[in-house]
Amino acid sequence: MALEATHIRFALDVQKKYGPVDIPKYMAGAIYPDSRYVTGIDRNLTHLEEDDREKLLQSDFGKGWHAHLVCDDVQYAVTKELFPDIFQLKMGNGNVGWVKHTALKVLQDMDDVQRFDIGAFLPLLSYVENPNGEDTVKLRAYNEIFVKMYGKPFAMTIRHAHEMWVQFGIGEKLADEISRQAEAYAKDPQVMHLVMKIYPEVIARTLSEKVQRV
């Protein structure tokens, strides 16, 4: 998964491809899948397999949801190509490969949040849908995490991401590991050079006729 500033940026950049009419619904859908961390539902319910995604295109919320899943898939492939050594490590939640990969996503998110006027779209996150019967109170709390986290994009730090992960329920210890790794990567010019290449390649591949068609 990418983190949510990346997902919001991506949804805006592919908006013409999806053609949503109701933008609040579209944007809410774009960050919806990762709400599973807060609501506690199974990942398979929010991160649908490719064969099950066509039905999402019937609504604007679903179009945003679909865009989220495409972003995750393409970004995973691009990151794996740019950082092959990380993906040779164990990638399950909490394992060293997962921590390193997640740290990269934190740094990318911190860059993405500064690349567009995210503040213009944060008020739209007051809208929620619960396609899997989730508690709407929890969904609103999830959306509010990002309203606060991205409210001052140029002041965002690794600490903000740390707080997000704690609110996602992964625990302080694991959040600390992600933060330490992100801090180490942030000091490495070679790593940061590659991190800056991820999003441009993701969007280029997505908009290519050879890739996703909706």
C-alpha positions in Angstrom: 0.0 0.0 0.0 1.0 3.6 -0.5 0.1 6.1 2.3 -2.8 8.4 2.0 -1.3 11.6 0.7 0.1 9.5 -2.1 -3.3 8.0 -2.7 -5.0 11.4 -2.8 -2.4 12.8 -5.2 -2.8 9.7 -7.4 -6.6 9.9 -7.4 -6.4 13.5 -8.6 -3.8 12.7 -11.3 -6.0 9.9 -12.7 -9.3 11.7 -12.2 -9.9 12.2 -16.0 -9.4 8.5 -16.5 -12.1 7.6 -14.0 -14.5 10.5 -14.7 -16.1 10.9 -11.2 -19.0 13.4 -10.9 -19.1 13.6 -7.1 -15.6 14.4 -6.0 -16.1 14.1 -2.2 -17.3 10.5 -2.8 -14.4 9.8 -5.1 -11.8 11.2 -2.7 -13.3 9.3 0.3 -13.1 6.1 -1.8 -9.5 6.8 -2.6 -8.5 6.5 1.0 -11.1 4.0 2.1 -9.2 0.7 1.8 -6.7 1.4 4.5 -9.5 2.2 7.0 -9.3 -1.6 7.8 -6.6 -0.7 10.3 -9.0 1.3 12.3 -12.3 -0.7 11.7 -10.6 -4.1 12.1 -12.2 -5.7 9.1 -10.3 -8.3 6.9 -7.9 -6.9 4.3 -9.5 -9.1 1.6 -12.7 -7.0 2.0 -11.0 -3.7 1.2 -8.2 -4.8 -1.1 -10.1 -6.8 -3.7 -8.5 -9.1 -6.2 -8.3 -7.8 -9.8 -11.2 -10.0 -11.0 -13.5 -8.5 -8.4 -12.8 -4.8 -9.0 -14.9 -4.1 -12.1 -18.0 -3.7 -9.9 -16.4 -0.8 -8.1 -16.6 1.4 -11.3 -20.4 1.7 -10.9 -20.1 4.5 -8.3 -17.9 7.5 -7.7 -16.9 6.1 -4.3 -16.0 2.9 -6.0 -14.0 4.7 -8.6 -11.8 6.2 -5.9 -11.5 2.8 -4.2 -10.5 1.3 -7.6 -7.9 4.0 -8.0 -6.4 3.2 -4.6 -6.0 -0.5 -5.5 -4.4 0.4 -8.9 -2.0 2.8 -7.1 -1.0 0.1 -4.6 -0.3 -2.5 -7.3 1.7 -0.3 -9.6 3.6 1.3 -6.7 4.5 -2.1 -5.3 5.9 -3.2 -8.7 7.9 0.1 -9.1 9.3 0.0 -5.6 10.3 -3.6 -5.9 12.3 -2.7 -9.1 14.0 0.2 -7.5 14.8 -1.5 -4.2 15.2 -5.2 -5.0 17.3 -6.0 -2.0 14.5 -5.0 0.4 12.0 -7.4 -1.3 14.4 -10.3 -0.8 13.8 -10.0 3.0 10.7 -11.2 4.9 7.8 -8.9 4.0 5.1 -10.0 6.5 3.8 -7.3 8.9 6.5 -6.5 11.4 9.3 -8.3 9.6 12.4 -6.4 8.6 11.5 -6.2 4.9 8.1 -4.8 5.8 9.6 -2.2 8.1 12.1 -1.0 5.4 9.3 -0.9 2.7 7.0 1.0 5.1 9.8 3.5 5.9 10.1 4.2 2.2 6.4 4.8 1.9 6.5 7.3 4.8 9.2 9.3 3.1 7.4 9.2 -0.2 4.2 10.4 1.5 6.0 13.3 3.1 7.2 14.4 -0.3 3.8 13.8 -2.1 1.9 15.9 0.5 4.0 18.9 -0.6 3.5 18.4 -4.3 -0.1 19.6 -4.6 -2.7 21.6 -2.6 -3.9 18.9 -0.4 -5.6 21.4 1.9 -8.2 22.0 -0.7 -9.3 18.4 -0.5 -9.1 17.6 3.2 -12.6 19.0 3.9 -14.0 16.5 1.4 -13.0 13.7 3.8 -16.0 14.5 6.0 -17.8 12.1 3.7 -17.7 8.4 4.5 -19.3 5.2 3.1 -19.3 1.8 4.8 -19.5 -0.8 2.0 -18.6 -3.6 4.3 -20.9 -2.5 7.2 -18.2 -0.8 9.1 -18.9 1.5 12.1 -19.2 4.9 10.5 -17.9 6.5 13.7 -14.6 4.6 13.2 -14.5 5.5 9.5 -14.9 9.2 10.4 -12.1 8.8 13.0 -10.0 7.2 10.3 -10.5 10.1 7.9 -9.9 12.6 10.6 -6.4 11.2 11.1 -5.5 12.6 7.7 -7.3 15.9 8.1 -5.0 16.6 11.1 -1.9 14.9 9.7 -1.9 16.8 6.5 -3.3 20.0 7.8 0.1 21.7 7.6 1.9 19.7 4.8 5.1 21.7 4.9 5.5 21.0 8.6 4.9 17.2 8.3 7.6 15.1 9.9 8.3 11.4 10.4 6.8 11.9 13.8 3.4 12.6 12.3 3.6 9.3 10.4 4.6 7.6 13.6 1.5 8.8 15.3 -0.6 7.6 12.4 0.8 4.1 12.7 0.1 4.0 16.4 -3.5 5.1 15.7 -3.6 2.3 13.1 -3.0 -0.1 16.0 0.4 -1.6 15.1 1.9 -0.6 18.5 4.6 1.8 19.7 7.5 -0.6 19.2 6.8 -1.3 15.6 6.0 2.3 14.9 9.4 3.2 16.5 11.1 0.7 14.1 9.5 2.3 11.1 10.5 5.8 12.3 14.1 4.9 12.9 14.4 3.3 9.5 12.8 6.3 7.8 15.2 8.6 9.7 18.1 6.6 8.5 16.9 6.5 4.9 16.3 10.3 5.0 20.0 10.8 5.6 21.0 8.6 2.6 21.1 10.7 -0.6 21.1 7.5 -2.8 17.9 6.2 -1.2 16.2 9.5 -1.3 17.0 9.9 -5.0 15.3 6.6 -5.7 12.3 7.4 -3.5 11.8 10.6 -5.5 11.6 8.4 -8.7 8.7 6.2 -7.4 5.7 8.4 -7.9 6.6 9.8 -11.4 7.1 6.2 -12.6 3.8 5.0 -10.9 1.7 7.7 -12.6 3.5 7.3 -16.0 2.8 3.6 -16.0 -0.8 4.0 -14.9 -1.6 6.6 -17.6 0.1 4.5 -20.2 -2.3 2.7 -22.7 -0.3 -0.4 -22.0 -1.4 -0.6 -18.4 -4.7 -0.2 -16.5 -7.8 0.6 -18.6 -11.0 1.6 -16.9 
